[in-house]
Amino acid sequence: MTDTPISEMSFEVAMRELEQVVGKLERGDVALEDSITLYERGAELKKRCEAKLLEAEEKVAAITLDAEGQPTGTTPVDSQ
């Protein structure tokens, strides 16, 4: 696991760490207290991944198209 704060992780880093957390929990080879800590970290990692996905979806939705369906630029997300 990385020392990077979850709030600063990229989607890929957060997803990779979330996969590690899930793997450890599924194996069941950690103590109860450690399992609780891992579960809490996993919940935060999941929230970060969801936020980054939403951010990407909003950027894609903001792409404007011309009459032929070709991208012409972007529209600020705030103005939609």
C-alpha positions in Angstrom: 0.0 0.0 0.0 1.1 3.5 -0.8 1.8 6.4 1.5 0.0 8.8 -0.9 -3.2 10.3 0.7 -6.3 8.8 -0.9 -7.5 12.2 -1.9 -4.4 12.7 -4.1 -4.4 9.3 -5.8 -5.1 8.8 -9.5 -7.9 6.5 -10.4 -5.4 3.8 -11.4 -3.5 3.9 -8.2 -6.6 3.9 -6.1 -8.1 1.0 -8.0 -4.9 -1.0 -7.7 -4.8 -0.5 -4.0 -8.6 -1.3 -3.7 -7.9 -4.6 -5.5 -5.2 -5.4 -3.0 -7.5 -4.6 -0.1 -10.3 -6.8 -1.5 -7.8 -9.6 -2.1 -6.6 -9.5 1.5 -10.2 -9.4 2.9 -11.3 -12.3 0.6 -8.4 -14.5 1.8 -9.4 -13.9 5.4 -5.9 -14.2 6.6 -5.9 -10.9 8.6 -6.9 -10.3 12.2 -10.3 -8.9 12.9 -9.0 -5.4 13.8 -6.9 -5.3 10.7 -9.9 -6.4 8.7 -11.9 -3.5 10.0 -9.1 -1.1 9.1 -8.8 -2.6 5.7 -12.5 -2.4 5.1 -12.5 1.3 6.1 -9.6 2.0 3.7 -11.3 0.1 1.0 -14.5 2.2 1.4 -12.4 5.4 1.1 -10.6 4.0 -2.0 -14.0 3.0 -3.6 -15.3 6.5 -2.9 -12.1 8.0 -4.6 -12.5 5.8 -7.7 -16.2 6.7 -8.0 -15.3 10.4 -7.8 -12.7 10.1 -10.5 -15.0 8.2 -12.7 -17.7 10.9 -12.3 -15.2 13.5 -13.1 -14.2 11.7 -16.3 -17.9 11.2 -17.3 -18.5 15.0 -16.8 -15.6 15.8 -19.0 -16.8 13.5 -21.7 -20.3 14.9 -21.5 -18.9 18.4 -21.9 -17.4 17.6 -25.4 -19.3 19.5 -28.0 -20.0 18.1 -31.5 -20.5 19.8 -34.8 -23.3 19.0 -37.3 -21.3 15.9 -38.6 -20.8 14.6 -35.1 -17.1 15.7 -34.9 -15.7 17.1 -31.6 -15.4 20.9 -31.9 -14.3 21.7 -28.4 -15.6 21.4 -24.8 -18.2 23.1 -22.9 -17.4 24.0 -19.3 -19.1 21.5 -17.0 -20.4 24.4 -14.8 -22.4 25.9 -17.6 -24.5 22.8 -18.2 
